[in-house]
């Protein structure tokens, strides 16, 4: 569906993507690869069911999100944290604190260091960590240690594999120890390169470690518009340029200009749909994409 109107002498076209939560009939669900949170380093894995629907442009992907309906997942907070491997040296591996990241040698200039938004019940954090955050007092620093078996689990030696170096050259990758790589739909870290073979560890990098988190819940987000933008931020990395409107039966998101050029946006929006439904208890979510020529009508004297 599209709307068309004349604006300032130019043409502004809004394309509306609508997700109503209704099941698509006569389509066989296909399991997607597990997805992992990029920034926090705190996450477990989420699985989704994918329904493929053909249209004039191509395949539109619609997810039936979260096998467990997140009916109670309405509380949204922000927190700061420092995450450590709870070994003898307690190595910091992730944080929202820029100074701490620089001191530990894990600073990433592409990461925004600021309090992180989190939606309870979204199945992103380890259950014991989410429980600790949910029971924490706002403004009070809290420490929790999670044993390996309740975090990323034990390391699996079968997930350490040898691959011909030519597989990497085909992707124009010059492999070296410590490099993060993707082969197929799996991510791993190169352990060694020798005799034309590359040893890759596909274990979760937190596997085999007890984990320690020092965190502070800084606020509970209750304003509807702020809540919706925080949910967008969770998946898109930023809410800058987005506009939101919360109505009694739906949430309307006007996409930022950057979405038009982001190859990942087509998939990312479905995670946002799931979280918006959970937070606001609605079934209908609309995404509006606006194309404006920017032409201005000459003023008549």
Buried (B, 14 or more C-beta within 10 A) or exposed (E): EEEEEEBEEEEBBBEEBEBEBEEEEEEEBEEBEEBBBEBBBBBBEBEBBBBBEEEEEEEEBBBBBBEEEBEEBBBBBBBBBBBBBBEEEEBBBBBBBBEBBEEBEBBEEEBEBEBBBBBBBBBBBBEBBBEBBBEBEEEEEBEBEBEBEEBBBEBEEEBBBEBEBEBBEEEEBEBEEEBEBEBEEEBBBBBBBEEEEBBBBBBBBBBBBBBBBBBBBBBEBEEBEBBBBBBBBBBBBEBEEBBBBBEEEBBBBBBBEEBEEEEEBBBBBBBBBBBBBBBBEBEBBBBBBBBEEEEEEEEEE
